[in-house]
């Protein structure tokens, strides 16, 4: 299983905390009756701001070093250089054909 990066953990925790913060604001600041306009804007803005800040401030999770190919083994893909690929294409692929002369 791939470990979860610290930025994702921080943003997820901030989203959960923002839910609790919204409940506290509704319960104690508005005494249980929050106006609908305030509720809709608060539920849209507060979690997004908190998760952005948490993800921005969290340290980046370092990734393991890339695995190098073993020398002597053939590559998984064979790539044709662009010049060779253009030379190997049939003439029709080079562009639109000139119009035929009227008879």
C-alpha positions, 0 to 999 in steps of 0.5 A, a space after each residue: 500500500 502506498 503511504 499517504 502524503 503529508 499534504 493530503 493528510 493535512 488537508 483531510 484533517 483541516 476539512 474535518 476540523 472545519 466541520 467542527 468549527 462550523 458547528 461551533 460558529 452556528 452553536 455559539 456565535 449565532 445561537 443556533 439560528 444561522 441565516 441561510 445566506 451565511 450558512 451557504 457561504 460559510 459552508 463553501 468558503 471556510 472548508 476550502 480556505 482551511 484545506 488550502 492553507 493546511 495543504 500549502 503549509 504541510 511539508 512535502 513527502 519525499 519520494 523514493 529514488 527512481 529505480 534505474 534500468 539494469 545495464 545489458 537488458 533491452 529497453 521496454 520501448 523502442 523509439 525511432 528518432 524523428 528524422 528516421 521516422 519521417 524518412 520511413 513514412 510513405 509519400 502520402 503521409 508527407 502532405 496533401 497531394 497536388 490536384 490532378 490535371 484536367 483531361 
